[in-house]
Amino acid sequence: MAAYVIVQIEVTDPAQYARYQALTPASLAKYGGRFLVRGGTLEHLEGRWEVPRLVIVEFDSAARAREWYDSPEYREARRVRAGAARVTMTLVAP
């Protein structure tokens, strides 16, 4: 069953964050992750949710999402991202 990683991001160092963005797609592909949303315009239809940047990634399962998150490839990307953004990342599995 599909699982989703939802990420709320506030970029604080765009140049350093760009390095992270360059590393992430290959790490996702290796574990079957697919971007559903990567940035874009947010329109509040009801209530308020302060989200500077939103990313949603789909995986075939929660197990694959966890494999990706704990992978050497993504650990390196997270290391590069350190100090470049404030991130909240949530795994949602129906």
RAGI-V802226 format. One record per helix or strand of 2 or more residues. SS is the DSSP state (hx for helix, st for strand). FROM is the first residue (numbers start at 1). TO is the last residue. If there is no record, write none. Layout:
ss: <SS	SS>
from: <FROM	FROM>
to: <TO	TO>
This chain:
ss: <st	hx	st	st	hx	hx	st>
from: <3	14	34	53	62	72	85>
to: <11	30	38	59	70	81	93>
